Amino acid sequence: MDANTRTRKSIEELVDAWLRELEVEGPVDPEALLLDLGVDSLSVVDFSQMLRRELGVEIRAAEFDLYATVSEMVAEICERISAQ
């Protein structure tokens, strides 16, 4: 497994953990809309802080409006990590 695959897997696990905290059940479809999963502005602020703390990635809460689906959000986090 290459570094990019490991990084993406780590991010997906972090996103899964966050969604479980939001009480989203079962495996999450990567194309699921964040709004449909119950993601709101307060949960986004918490996740943004977690990303900064866990991965050193800065994504402001307001930027999450740009990512409609789980896969779009994961892809953006991966890009920001690779740009560091």
Beta strands, then each sheet from edge to edge (+ up, - down):
end
